[in-house]
Amino acid sequence: MDLRNIAIIAHVDHGKTTLVDNLLKQSGSVRSNARMQERAMDSNDLERERGITILAKCTSVVWNGTKINIVDTPGHADFGGEVERILSMVDGVVLLVDAAEGPLPQTKFVLSKALSLGLHPMVIINKIDRNDARPDEVHTEIFDLFTALDASDGQLDFPTLFAAGRDGWAVCDFQNDERKDLTPLFELILSHVPVPKHDSESPFSMLATTLESDPYLGRTLTGRIESGIAKINMPIKVMDREGRVIEQGRATKLLSFQGLERVPVSSAEAGDIIAIAGLSEANVADTFCAPEVETPIAARPIDPPTLAMTFSVNDSPLAGLEGDKLTTRAIGARLEREAEGNIAIHVSASNEKDAFEVAGRGELQLGVLIETMRREGFELSISRPRVLFDTDESGQRLEPIEEIVIDVDEEYSGGIVEKMSRRKAEMQEMRPAGGGKVRLVFHGPSRGLIGYHGEFLTDTRGTGVMNRLFHSYAPYRGPIASRREGVLISTGDGEANTYALFNLVDRGPQFVSPGTRVYAGMIVGEHTRDNDLEINPLKAKALTNFRTVIKDDKQILPPPRRMRLEEALTYIQADELVEITPKSIRLRKRYLDPHERKRMSKVAAAS
């Protein structure tokens, strides 16, 4: 069968997964009467809840006798590692761009990776049916982006389609062509994407690019066969990037992708994308090959992580009440498994007791890992995210700088520029974005953006859109002011009392409600001033025989402030932790004893 391998790349929420849904339906890979859920490729629970793609996934369709392997990739910058490693599997890419928003930071990132590999992208300007669509302007912006990324003459001559992926149609001319189906896209893939190299005579070799754990098959690794033919139960040798043999075994299962399913096959030829099961030590970026092969396939390095957190054992008084995975050994084993399958995450030992340093691309990527672990029954204590600094040859301190693109109503632009300047960000561009909005482009330090997103939404009344992408390392830009408010710290263990909380309303917003279990050192609210305040949320009303004619006023408390995981992680300071359990998210001081807190604060001030 004729074969094509493509990846669909785009910025987050530009419609990749929805487009794949319609490719599956119109190719006949899914029965017309079959019930298919929306965004079928987003099979992970967190992907469905958050509405984003987290893991790259493979599928395939057959069109006019040609099998098309399709890789759906994440669009969020934090999961860029997924995009980088799968691009080596494909021979062509479909670049999707929103007809109203135009190219955004992640568009630039994924396109630069595709161009550097020598791929010739096809461009789809999607969501052409939006009221604020501006297809001609966006087409010009895409060409300018190709030029800025030093695309070759052949890459600059990219074909363009206009589409509405949700409605399942694409056209070459959005003004005159009939808007019927995705046939123009299928035909463009067959004509524009080259047939994969077909070297069936050489010994078998394949580079593993994704790893999954199957309860029945064990470790399952997916990749594209570079040479030879893979056969069921054939002997396989696994080599790492340095050429060291990791293990030898047999391919107990060969799985090919057909629609939404993986089906067993007896053999597969060079150029096809398959999954192999039966090996227990193989990992991502390893080479699967015949025993006679001596040289591993070169694995493309990915960008290093820029953010780190400390994962430690939960040692609070409430530890062990909700989770069943509490020990250092269990946490360490789980983090090592994550680092095996996700090469954008690095795990190392921490200087602290019973703790690990986990580095990744951003707050969202690490937040997804934490959320996954808590759903598996883990209890953890997590530190505030911190950026990873570097030094140049002269010993100068360097820090990660991000490109920040903000679309905001014109009335809020002045306040946003002021807030960004306080965070040491430098404005690069300011231009109209249509619909009364202004597009602001900044280059700013990553550490200045930690915890800013919630404040940004408040400042723009929820109408602003902010996109970030790692840009480069640059000289350290000096201190940045952090959270200005202190916190309210519980002095006792027990259940929070309505009477006590009512009398503490003037001290600041509260994080707990009556009946919530608290402990000494737990953060129960935000202080209105810049210092921390120790309070007693357990104090009950004294009972006396004295009564008045007028009944006691009914005590009505304002609703407590409930923080989501990412919000809690970016709210805390260096001397605070987030306690994560399967059912609760609590804020606490790193040192629960008040005397130890004072002693450690003096040590920190002296250093």
TAGI-V127897 format. One record per residue. N is the residue number from 1. SS is DSSP state (h for helix, s for strand, l for the rest). Layout:
BEGIN
N | SS
N | SS
END
This chain:
BEGIN
1 | l
2 | s
3 | s
4 | s
5 | s
6 | s
7 | s
8 | s
9 | s
10 | s
11 | l
12 | l
13 | l
14 | l
15 | l
16 | h
17 | h
18 | h
19 | h
20 | h
21 | h
22 | h
23 | h
24 | h
25 | h
26 | h
27 | h
28 | l
29 | l
30 | l
31 | l
32 | l
33 | l
34 | l
35 | l
36 | l
37 | l
38 | l
39 | l
40 | l
41 | l
42 | l
43 | l
44 | l
45 | h
46 | h
47 | h
48 | h
49 | h
50 | h
51 | l
52 | l
53 | l
54 | l
55 | l
56 | l
57 | s
58 | s
59 | s
60 | s
61 | s
62 | s
63 | s
64 | l
65 | l
66 | s
67 | s
68 | s
69 | s
70 | s
71 | s
72 | s
73 | l
74 | l
75 | l
76 | l
77 | h
78 | h
79 | h
80 | h
81 | h
82 | h
83 | h
84 | h
85 | h
86 | h
87 | h
88 | h
89 | h
90 | l
91 | l
92 | s
93 | s
94 | s
95 | s
96 | s
97 | s
98 | s
99 | l
100 | l
101 | l
102 | l
103 | l
104 | l
105 | h
106 | h
107 | h
108 | h
109 | h
110 | h
111 | h
112 | h
113 | h
114 | h
115 | h
116 | h
117 | l
118 | l
119 | l
120 | l
121 | l
122 | s
123 | s
124 | s
125 | s
126 | s
127 | l
128 | l
129 | l
130 | l
131 | l
132 | l
133 | l
134 | l
135 | h
136 | h
137 | h
138 | h
139 | h
140 | h
141 | h
142 | h
143 | h
144 | h
145 | h
146 | h
147 | h
148 | h
149 | l
150 | l
151 | l
152 | l
153 | h
154 | h
155 | h
156 | h
157 | l
158 | l
159 | l
160 | s
161 | s
162 | s
163 | s
164 | s
165 | l
166 | l
167 | l
168 | l
169 | s
170 | s
171 | s
172 | l
173 | l
174 | l
175 | l
176 | l
177 | l
178 | l
179 | l
180 | l
181 | l
182 | l
183 | h
184 | h
185 | h
186 | h
187 | h
188 | h
189 | h
190 | h
191 | h
192 | h
193 | l
194 | l
195 | l
196 | l
197 | l
198 | l
199 | l
200 | l
201 | l
202 | l
203 | l
204 | l
205 | s
206 | s
207 | s
208 | s
209 | s
210 | s
211 | s
212 | s
213 | s
214 | s
215 | l
216 | l
217 | l
218 | s
219 | s
220 | s
221 | s
222 | s
223 | s
224 | s
225 | s
226 | s
227 | s
228 | l
229 | s
230 | s
231 | s
232 | l
233 | l
234 | l
235 | s
236 | s
237 | s
238 | s
239 | s
240 | l
241 | l
242 | l
243 | l
244 | l
245 | s
246 | s
247 | s
248 | s
249 | s
250 | s
251 | l
252 | l
253 | s
254 | s
255 | s
256 | s
257 | s
258 | s
259 | s
260 | l
261 | s
262 | s
263 | s
264 | s
265 | l
266 | l
267 | s
268 | s
269 | s
270 | l
271 | l
272 | l
273 | s
274 | s
275 | s
276 | s
277 | s
278 | l
279 | l
280 | l
281 | l
282 | l
283 | l
284 | l
285 | l
286 | l
287 | s
288 | s
289 | s
290 | l
291 | l
292 | l
293 | l
294 | l
295 | l
296 | l
297 | l
298 | l
299 | l
300 | l
301 | l
302 | l
303 | l
304 | l
305 | l
306 | l
307 | s
308 | s
309 | s
310 | s
311 | s
312 | s
313 | s
314 | l
315 | l
316 | l
317 | l
318 | l
319 | l
320 | l
321 | l
322 | l
323 | l
324 | l
325 | s
326 | l
327 | l
328 | h
329 | h
330 | h
331 | h
332 | h
333 | h
334 | h
335 | h
336 | h
337 | h
338 | h
339 | h
340 | h
341 | h
342 | l
343 | l
344 | l
345 | l
346 | s
347 | s
348 | s
349 | s
350 | l
351 | l
352 | l
353 | l
354 | l
355 | s
356 | s
357 | s
358 | s
359 | s
360 | s
361 | l
362 | l
363 | h
364 | h
365 | h
366 | h
367 | h
368 | h
369 | h
370 | h
371 | h
372 | h
373 | h
374 | h
375 | h
376 | l
377 | l
378 | s
379 | l
380 | s
381 | s
382 | s
383 | l
384 | l
385 | l
386 | s
387 | s
388 | l
389 | l
390 | s
391 | s
392 | l
393 | l
394 | l
395 | l
396 | l
397 | s
398 | s
399 | s
400 | s
401 | s
402 | s
403 | s
404 | s
405 | s
406 | s
407 | s
408 | s
409 | s
410 | h
411 | h
412 | h
413 | h
414 | h
415 | h
416 | h
417 | h
418 | h
419 | h
420 | h
421 | h
422 | h
423 | l
424 | l
425 | l
426 | s
427 | s
428 | s
429 | s
430 | s
431 | s
432 | s
433 | s
434 | s
435 | l
436 | l
437 | s
438 | s
439 | s
440 | s
441 | s
442 | s
443 | s
444 | s
445 | s
446 | h
447 | h
448 | h
449 | h
450 | l
451 | l
452 | h
453 | h
454 | h
455 | h
456 | h
457 | h
458 | h
459 | h
460 | l
461 | l
462 | l
463 | l
464 | l
465 | s
466 | s
467 | s
468 | s
469 | s
470 | s
471 | s
472 | s
473 | s
474 | s
475 | s
476 | l
477 | l
478 | l
479 | l
480 | l
481 | l
482 | l
483 | l
484 | l
485 | l
486 | l
487 | s
488 | s
489 | s
490 | s
491 | l
492 | l
493 | l
494 | s
495 | s
496 | l
497 | l
498 | h
499 | h
500 | h
501 | h
502 | h
503 | h
504 | l
505 | h
506 | h
507 | h
508 | l
509 | l
510 | s
511 | l
512 | l
513 | l
514 | l
515 | l
516 | l
517 | s
518 | s
519 | l
520 | l
521 | l
522 | s
523 | s
524 | s
525 | s
526 | s
527 | l
528 | l
529 | l
530 | l
531 | l
532 | l
533 | s
534 | s
535 | s
536 | l
537 | l
538 | l
539 | l
540 | l
541 | l
542 | l
543 | l
544 | l
545 | l
546 | l
547 | l
548 | l
549 | l
550 | l
551 | l
552 | l
553 | l
554 | l
555 | l
556 | l
557 | l
558 | l
559 | l
560 | l
561 | l
562 | l
563 | l
564 | l
565 | h
566 | h
567 | h
568 | h
569 | h
570 | h
571 | h
572 | l
573 | l
574 | l
575 | l
576 | s
577 | s
578 | s
579 | s
580 | s
581 | l
582 | l
583 | l
584 | l
585 | s
586 | s
587 | s
588 | s
589 | s
590 | l
591 | l
592 | l
593 | l
594 | h
595 | h
596 | h
597 | h
598 | h
599 | h
600 | h
601 | h
602 | h
603 | h
604 | h
605 | h
606 | h
607 | l
END
